[in-house]
Structure formats: C-alpha cells, structure tokens
Amino acid sequence: MDKPFVLGLDTSNYTTSAAGYQPESSTVCHRRKLLPVGEGELGLRQSDALFHHTRQLPEVLDSLPLEAGARPLAVCASDRPRSLPGSYMPCFLAGRTAGRAVARICGVPFYATSHQNGHLAAALFSAGRLDLVDKPFLAFHVSGGTFEVLSVTPGPEIFATEILAGTKDISAGQLIDRAGQLLGLGFPAGPRVEQLALEGRWGKKIAPAFRGRDCCLSGMENKARQLLEAGTSPEDLCRFVLEYIAAVLCRMAEEALAEKGELPLVFSGGVMANSILREALTKRFHCVFATPELSSDNAAGVALIGSLLYQREGGKG
C-alpha cells in the first residue's frame, strides 16, 4: 500500500486489530492477533485484556503490509462497544490511546467510533454493499459478547443505531464457547463446533425461548450438558446448538422485518462466519453477510469509517 491510507485500530475483549484503508483504490489491508486465554478459561478480565493489547499493538502494527513512505491521512480507533451513552469497556483505551498518539505525531485528524459500528462497516465493505452506508437497514451483531438486532440509519458517526431486540442473558458466542468447553474444545470454540456440527444431525423440532422480543440462551447450556450426559454424540450436540441459534436468528429477523418493513438484512460479528447459520438464514431471507474473514473482530471497518469521516470533513487523499 504505497498511497495515502487511513489507519484503523480496534482493541476488543478478544482481538488486537489494525488496518489500513486506501480510499483511492477502496482496498484494505489488516492484521490481528487473538488475546491469549488460559486453558479452560472462557475469556479475560478487562485489566488483563488491556495489558495484552498494550503488548500486542506494536507487533500487529509492524505486521501491516504498508509500503515504505506510505502516509496516513487520518487515524480512527474504536473507543467503546456501542455508539450509545454510557457504553464503555477499558480494553478500548489501548487502541484509542495509541491512535491519538499516532495522529498527533503525524499531524492528521483522529476519529473515534464504536466497535459495533466497525463491525457494520466491515460487513458492508466485504459484501460489496457500501451503497447501504447512507440508507436505512436492519443489522444483526452476533459475537462472543453481543447478540443484538439493530435498526441502522445514517448518522454523525456514519451509522446511528437503535437496539430492537437482543439477549436476556448470554450471547450466541458464549453459548457456543460453553458448549465447546463441555467437549474440551478450547477457546474460542466456534470453528471446532462448526466442524463437528457439519458431521452431525438433529432433525427434531426446536422451540426457542423468548421474553417478548428478546431471546433467552442460558438454558441451552444446561440442555447441552443434559444431552451429553444422555449419550448424545459431540457432532449431534454441536448441530443442536447451532440449529437452536439459527431458529432464534430466523424468528428475530422475521419480527424485525415485520416492525420496520422490508429493509436489507445485514449480518456481522464472529458468530456469523458460521456456514450452518448462514445457510439457514439464506434459505429464508435476502441477506448481506460479512465475509468470514471480516466477520470476526477486525479494524477494517474502523479504518473505513475513519475514511468516510475524513471525506465528510472535506479531506482528500
């Protein structure tokens, strides 16, 4: 990348990420590194996540494939989980602090956005649907820490979001990881659960638990344990968990469309890289998916938002 670019940084509770978006060619390069999680654990304390980001950011930045002499036009970092009042997690301080320092040294603008908005931008970019940036759409953010249905409209930070529905307890990613822990699959368990599920079968009726518009997933952890103790194979157990999540997603999509009208459905977040979930949704709806590569936590969308904000202020590459 030998032309001007916008640097994006994202320091979530799972991954240290950096990206460079080149506005002239609409191309992006990105690198990321998972935070280290101990064997048998299902995540990190915020203090530990912040520490590991501080250690990993220089390595991730050094690995970005930028040409010698490439200059940043602007820097953008995710500094909170959502673009809502009171949204805060300490781990995002690592990216914000580094981003502000780089912008100050280089004499370029610094922009802040939310981790969630970065996911939405990455989905639209990787799906070739940047035409939706200035249009309303419905979005799912389904990851290790979040399970939300959003009404998205254009806003000051590119996207303005309204939460239509979510989970009353754990997220879909947490359910998958807890099922994986039962099977000794390690963390994060998503790819291994998917591999096993592709070899399994369920075939029984699934009736998801809801409270109003919000889903309830924690009971499925106990159900998975009961099935395993009753002799259900790991393959069939994983299939059950993913088919349950698919049934939840389909019902929530139907209700969101009924409320907001036939708007585009955009799916983002690491869980949505799962081929079984994507197939179930595609059979029933016209969907926009982030590519598997840009479904999980990444800074590509953050860099794109920085570029859009830079252009909005009259900047030129």
Secondary structure as a PSIPRED ss2 file (coil, helix, strand):
# PSIPRED VFORMAT (PSIPRED V4.0)

   1 M C   1.000  0.000  0.000
   2 D C   1.000  0.000  0.000
   3 K C   1.000  0.000  0.000
   4 P C   1.000  0.000  0.000
   5 F E   0.000  0.000  1.000
   6 V E   0.000  0.000  1.000
   7 L E   0.000  0.000  1.000
   8 G E   0.000  0.000  1.000
   9 L E   0.000  0.000  1.000
  10 D E   0.000  0.000  1.000
  11 T E   0.000  0.000  1.000
  12 S C   1.000  0.000  0.000
  13 N C   1.000  0.000  0.000
  14 Y C   1.000  0.000  0.000
  15 T E   0.000  0.000  1.000
  16 T E   0.000  0.000  1.000
  17 S E   0.000  0.000  1.000
  18 A E   0.000  0.000  1.000
  19 A E   0.000  0.000  1.000
  20 G E   0.000  0.000  1.000
  21 Y E   0.000  0.000  1.000
  22 Q E   0.000  0.000  1.000
  23 P C   1.000  0.000  0.000
  24 E C   1.000  0.000  0.000
  25 S C   1.000  0.000  0.000
  26 S C   1.000  0.000  0.000
  27 T E   0.000  0.000  1.000
  28 V E   0.000  0.000  1.000
  29 C E   0.000  0.000  1.000
  30 H E   0.000  0.000  1.000
  31 R E   0.000  0.000  1.000
  32 R E   0.000  0.000  1.000
  33 K E   0.000  0.000  1.000
  34 L E   0.000  0.000  1.000
  35 L C   1.000  0.000  0.000
  36 P C   1.000  0.000  0.000
  37 V C   1.000  0.000  0.000
  38 G C   1.000  0.000  0.000
  39 E C   1.000  0.000  0.000
  40 G C   1.000  0.000  0.000
  41 E C   1.000  0.000  0.000
  42 L C   1.000  0.000  0.000
  43 G C   1.000  0.000  0.000
  44 L C   1.000  0.000  0.000
  45 R C   1.000  0.000  0.000
  46 Q H   0.000  1.000  0.000
  47 S H   0.000  1.000  0.000
  48 D H   0.000  1.000  0.000
  49 A H   0.000  1.000  0.000
  50 L H   0.000  1.000  0.000
  51 F H   0.000  1.000  0.000
  52 H H   0.000  1.000  0.000
  53 H H   0.000  1.000  0.000
  54 T H   0.000  1.000  0.000
  55 R H   0.000  1.000  0.000
  56 Q H   0.000  1.000  0.000
  57 L H   0.000  1.000  0.000
  58 P H   0.000  1.000  0.000
  59 E H   0.000  1.000  0.000
  60 V H   0.000  1.000  0.000
  61 L H   0.000  1.000  0.000
  62 D H   0.000  1.000  0.000
  63 S C   1.000  0.000  0.000
  64 L C   1.000  0.000  0.000
  65 P C   1.000  0.000  0.000
  66 L C   1.000  0.000  0.000
  67 E C   1.000  0.000  0.000
  68 A C   1.000  0.000  0.000
  69 G C   1.000  0.000  0.000
  70 A C   1.000  0.000  0.000
  71 R C   1.000  0.000  0.000
  72 P E   0.000  0.000  1.000
  73 L E   0.000  0.000  1.000
  74 A E   0.000  0.000  1.000
  75 V E   0.000  0.000  1.000
  76 C E   0.000  0.000  1.000
  77 A E   0.000  0.000  1.000
  78 S E   0.000  0.000  1.000
  79 D E   0.000  0.000  1.000
  80 R E   0.000  0.000  1.000
  81 P C   1.000  0.000  0.000
  82 R C   1.000  0.000  0.000
  83 S C   1.000  0.000  0.000
  84 L C   1.000  0.000  0.000
  85 P C   1.000  0.000  0.000
  86 G C   1.000  0.000  0.000
  87 S C   1.000  0.000  0.000
  88 Y C   1.000  0.000  0.000
  89 M C   1.000  0.000  0.000
  90 P C   1.000  0.000  0.000
  91 C C   1.000  0.000  0.000
  92 F H   0.000  1.000  0.000
  93 L H   0.000  1.000  0.000
  94 A H   0.000  1.000  0.000
  95 G H   0.000  1.000  0.000
  96 R H   0.000  1.000  0.000
  97 T H   0.000  1.000  0.000
  98 A H   0.000  1.000  0.000
  99 G H   0.000  1.000  0.000
 100 R H   0.000  1.000  0.000
 101 A H   0.000  1.000  0.000
 102 V H   0.000  1.000  0.000
 103 A H   0.000  1.000  0.000
 104 R H   0.000  1.000  0.000
 105 I H   0.000  1.000  0.000
 106 C H   0.000  1.000  0.000
 107 G C   1.000  0.000  0.000
 108 V C   1.000  0.000  0.000
 109 P C   1.000  0.000  0.000
 110 F E   0.000  0.000  1.000
 111 Y E   0.000  0.000  1.000
 112 A E   0.000  0.000  1.000
 113 T E   0.000  0.000  1.000
 114 S E   0.000  0.000  1.000
 115 H H   0.000  1.000  0.000
 116 Q H   0.000  1.000  0.000
 117 N H   0.000  1.000  0.000
 118 G H   0.000  1.000  0.000
 119 H H   0.000  1.000  0.000
 120 L H   0.000  1.000  0.000
 121 A H   0.000  1.000  0.000
 122 A H   0.000  1.000  0.000
 123 A H   0.000  1.000  0.000
 124 L H   0.000  1.000  0.000
 125 F H   0.000  1.000  0.000
 126 S H   0.000  1.000  0.000
 127 A C   1.000  0.000  0.000
 128 G C   1.000  0.000  0.000
 129 R C   1.000  0.000  0.000
 130 L H   0.000  1.000  0.000
 131 D H   0.000  1.000  0.000
 132 L H   0.000  1.000  0.000
 133 V C   1.000  0.000  0.000
 134 D C   1.000  0.000  0.000
 135 K C   1.000  0.000  0.000
 136 P C   1.000  0.000  0.000
 137 F E   0.000  0.000  1.000
 138 L E   0.000  0.000  1.000
 139 A E   0.000  0.000  1.000
 140 F E   0.000  0.000  1.000
 141 H E   0.000  0.000  1.000
 142 V E   0.000  0.000  1.000
 143 S C   1.000  0.000  0.000
 144 G C   1.000  0.000  0.000
 145 G C   1.000  0.000  0.000
 146 T C   1.000  0.000  0.000
 147 F E   0.000  0.000  1.000
 148 E E   0.000  0.000  1.000
 149 V E   0.000  0.000  1.000
 150 L E   0.000  0.000  1.000
 151 S E   0.000  0.000  1.000
 152 V E   0.000  0.000  1.000
 153 T E   0.000  0.000  1.000
 154 P E   0.000  0.000  1.000
 155 G E   0.000  0.000  1.000
 156 P C   1.000  0.000  0.000
 157 E C   1.000  0.000  0.000
 158 I E   0.000  0.000  1.000
 159 F E   0.000  0.000  1.000
 160 A E   0.000  0.000  1.000
 161 T E   0.000  0.000  1.000
 162 E E   0.000  0.000  1.000
 163 I E   0.000  0.000  1.000
 164 L E   0.000  0.000  1.000
 165 A E   0.000  0.000  1.000
 166 G E   0.000  0.000  1.000
 167 T E   0.000  0.000  1.000
 168 K C   1.000  0.000  0.000
 169 D C   1.000  0.000  0.000
 170 I C   1.000  0.000  0.000
 171 S C   1.000  0.000  0.000
 172 A H   0.000  1.000  0.000
 173 G H   0.000  1.000  0.000
 174 Q H   0.000  1.000  0.000
 175 L H   0.000  1.000  0.000
 176 I H   0.000  1.000  0.000
 177 D H   0.000  1.000  0.000
 178 R H   0.000  1.000  0.000
 179 A H   0.000  1.000  0.000
 180 G H   0.000  1.000  0.000
 181 Q H   0.000  1.000  0.000
 182 L H   0.000  1.000  0.000
 183 L C   1.000  0.000  0.000
 184 G C   1.000  0.000  0.000
 185 L C   1.000  0.000  0.000
 186 G C   1.000  0.000  0.000
 187 F C   1.000  0.000  0.000
 188 P C   1.000  0.000  0.000
 189 A C   1.000  0.000  0.000
 190 G H   0.000  1.000  0.000
 191 P H   0.000  1.000  0.000
 192 R H   0.000  1.000  0.000
 193 V H   0.000  1.000  0.000
 194 E H   0.000  1.000  0.000
 195 Q H   0.000  1.000  0.000
 196 L H   0.000  1.000  0.000
 197 A H   0.000  1.000  0.000
 198 L C   1.000  0.000  0.000
 199 E C   1.000  0.000  0.000
 200 G C   1.000  0.000  0.000
 201 R C   1.000  0.000  0.000
 202 W C   1.000  0.000  0.000
 203 G C   1.000  0.000  0.000
 204 K C   1.000  0.000  0.000
 205 K C   1.000  0.000  0.000
 206 I C   1.000  0.000  0.000
 207 A C   1.000  0.000  0.000
 208 P C   1.000  0.000  0.000
 209 A C   1.000  0.000  0.000
 210 F E   0.000  0.000  1.000
 211 R E   0.000  0.000  1.000
 212 G C   1.000  0.000  0.000
 213 R C   1.000  0.000  0.000
 214 D E   0.000  0.000  1.000
 215 C E   0.000  0.000  1.000
 216 C C   1.000  0.000  0.000
 217 L C   1.000  0.000  0.000
 218 S C   1.000  0.000  0.000
 219 G H   0.000  1.000  0.000
 220 M H   0.000  1.000  0.000
 221 E H   0.000  1.000  0.000
 222 N H   0.000  1.000  0.000
 223 K H   0.000  1.000  0.000
 224 A H   0.000  1.000  0.000
 225 R H   0.000  1.000  0.000
 226 Q H   0.000  1.000  0.000
 227 L H   0.000  1.000  0.000
 228 L H   0.000  1.000  0.000
 229 E H   0.000  1.000  0.000
 230 A C   1.000  0.000  0.000
 231 G C   1.000  0.000  0.000
 232 T C   1.000  0.000  0.000
 233 S C   1.000  0.000  0.000
 234 P H   0.000  1.000  0.000
 235 E H   0.000  1.000  0.000
 236 D H   0.000  1.000  0.000
 237 L H   0.000  1.000  0.000
 238 C H   0.000  1.000  0.000
 239 R H   0.000  1.000  0.000
 240 F H   0.000  1.000  0.000
 241 V H   0.000  1.000  0.000
 242 L H   0.000  1.000  0.000
 243 E H   0.000  1.000  0.000
 244 Y H   0.000  1.000  0.000
 245 I H   0.000  1.000  0.000
 246 A H   0.000  1.000  0.000
 247 A H   0.000  1.000  0.000
 248 V H   0.000  1.000  0.000
 249 L H   0.000  1.000  0.000
 250 C H   0.000  1.000  0.000
 251 R H   0.000  1.000  0.000
 252 M H   0.000  1.000  0.000
 253 A H   0.000  1.000  0.000
 254 E H   0.000  1.000  0.000
 255 E H   0.000  1.000  0.000
 256 A H   0.000  1.000  0.000
 257 L H   0.000  1.000  0.000
 258 A H   0.000  1.000  0.000
 259 E H   0.000  1.000  0.000
 260 K H   0.000  1.000  0.000
 261 G C   1.000  0.000  0.000
 262 E C   1.000  0.000  0.000
 263 L C   1.000  0.000  0.000
 264 P C   1.000  0.000  0.000
 265 L E   0.000  0.000  1.000
 266 V E   0.000  0.000  1.000
 267 F E   0.000  0.000  1.000
 268 S E   0.000  0.000  1.000
 269 G C   1.000  0.000  0.000
 270 G H   0.000  1.000  0.000
 271 V H   0.000  1.000  0.000
 272 M H   0.000  1.000  0.000
 273 A H   0.000  1.000  0.000
 274 N C   1.000  0.000  0.000
 275 S H   0.000  1.000  0.000
 276 I H   0.000  1.000  0.000
 277 L H   0.000  1.000  0.000
 278 R H   0.000  1.000  0.000
 279 E H   0.000  1.000  0.000
 280 A H   0.000  1.000  0.000
 281 L H   0.000  1.000  0.000
 282 T H   0.000  1.000  0.000
 283 K C   1.000  0.000  0.000
 284 R C   1.000  0.000  0.000
 285 F C   1.000  0.000  0.000
 286 H C   1.000  0.000  0.000
 287 C E   0.000  0.000  1.000
 288 V E   0.000  0.000  1.000
 289 F E   0.000  0.000  1.000
 290 A C   1.000  0.000  0.000
 291 T C   1.000  0.000  0.000
 292 P H   0.000  1.000  0.000
 293 E H   0.000  1.000  0.000
 294 L H   0.000  1.000  0.000
 295 S H   0.000  1.000  0.000
 296 S C   1.000  0.000  0.000
 297 D C   1.000  0.000  0.000
 298 N C   1.000  0.000  0.000
 299 A C   1.000  0.000  0.000
 300 A H   0.000  1.000  0.000
 301 G H   0.000  1.000  0.000
 302 V H   0.000  1.000  0.000
 303 A H   0.000  1.000  0.000
 304 L H   0.000  1.000  0.000
 305 I H   0.000  1.000  0.000
 306 G H   0.000  1.000  0.000
 307 S H   0.000  1.000  0.000
 308 L H   0.000  1.000  0.000
 309 L H   0.000  1.000  0.000
 310 Y H   0.000  1.000  0.000
 311 Q H   0.000  1.000  0.000
 312 R H   0.000  1.000  0.000
 313 E C   1.000  0.000  0.000
 314 G C   1.000  0.000  0.000
 315 G C   1.000  0.000  0.000
 316 K C   1.000  0.000  0.000
 317 G C   1.000  0.000  0.000
